[in-house]
Amino acid sequence: MKSAKKSAKHANESTNFIVSPIGAIGPIGETMQKVWADLSSETLRFVASRMQQDLEAQKAIAACKDLADMQRVQADFFTQALEQYRSQVSRMMEIISTGAPEGLAGVPLITKREYDDVPL
């Protein structure tokens, strides 16, 4: 019983250690966490989908009766894979770009130079 409480306390401490450094930087940290989670879930979804399609392509190749069939299946597979990777890059960039305006909303942008900012 005591070890269960101790391990639960340890789990909470390790979770706080992971989350708190990012959360410590304010609204940017929250946005970074959301974007990171969205990127991770999208990556996992894409990889799972590609693995399923790879398996289906292998089955289709194994079922081919002649070389022309196999070449057609491979060409279709590579054409489809290329298009899916292109669209995945677009989706990933969209996820990243949606996080940028939210996270930078509270950050003051300093573009003006101060009088004494250049050492002599």
ChimeraX attribute file (.defattr): number of C-alpha atoms within 10 A of each C-alpha:
attribute: neighborCount
match mode: 1-to-1
recipient: residues
	/A:1	5
	/A:2	7
	/A:3	8
	/A:4	9
	/A:5	10
	/A:6	11
	/A:7	11
	/A:8	12
	/A:9	12
	/A:10	12
	/A:11	12
	/A:12	12
	/A:13	11
	/A:14	11
	/A:15	11
	/A:16	12
	/A:17	11
	/A:18	11
	/A:19	13
	/A:20	11
	/A:21	11
	/A:22	16
	/A:23	16
	/A:24	11
	/A:25	11
	/A:26	13
	/A:27	17
	/A:28	20
	/A:29	17
	/A:30	18
	/A:31	20
	/A:32	19
	/A:33	16
	/A:34	15
	/A:35	20
	/A:36	15
	/A:37	12
	/A:38	16
	/A:39	18
	/A:40	13
	/A:41	12
	/A:42	16
	/A:43	15
	/A:44	12
	/A:45	11
	/A:46	15
	/A:47	12
	/A:48	12
	/A:49	11
	/A:50	15
	/A:51	11
	/A:52	12
	/A:53	15
	/A:54	14
	/A:55	11
	/A:56	13
	/A:57	18
	/A:58	14
	/A:59	11
	/A:60	15
	/A:61	18
	/A:62	10
	/A:63	11
	/A:64	14
	/A:65	9
	/A:66	9
	/A:67	10
	/A:68	10
	/A:69	14
	/A:70	17
	/A:71	13
	/A:72	13
	/A:73	17
	/A:74	16
	/A:75	12
	/A:76	13
	/A:77	17
	/A:78	13
	/A:79	11
	/A:80	13
	/A:81	15
	/A:82	12
	/A:83	10
	/A:84	14
	/A:85	13
	/A:86	11
	/A:87	12
	/A:88	15
	/A:89	11
	/A:90	12
	/A:91	15
	/A:92	16
	/A:93	12
	/A:94	12
	/A:95	17
	/A:96	17
	/A:97	12
	/A:98	12
	/A:99	19
	/A:100	14
	/A:101	11
	/A:102	14
	/A:103	17
	/A:104	13
	/A:105	11
	/A:106	11
	/A:107	10
	/A:108	7
	/A:109	8
	/A:110	7
	/A:111	6
	/A:112	6
	/A:113	8
	/A:114	8
	/A:115	6
	/A:116	7
	/A:117	7
	/A:118	7
	/A:119	4
	/A:120	4
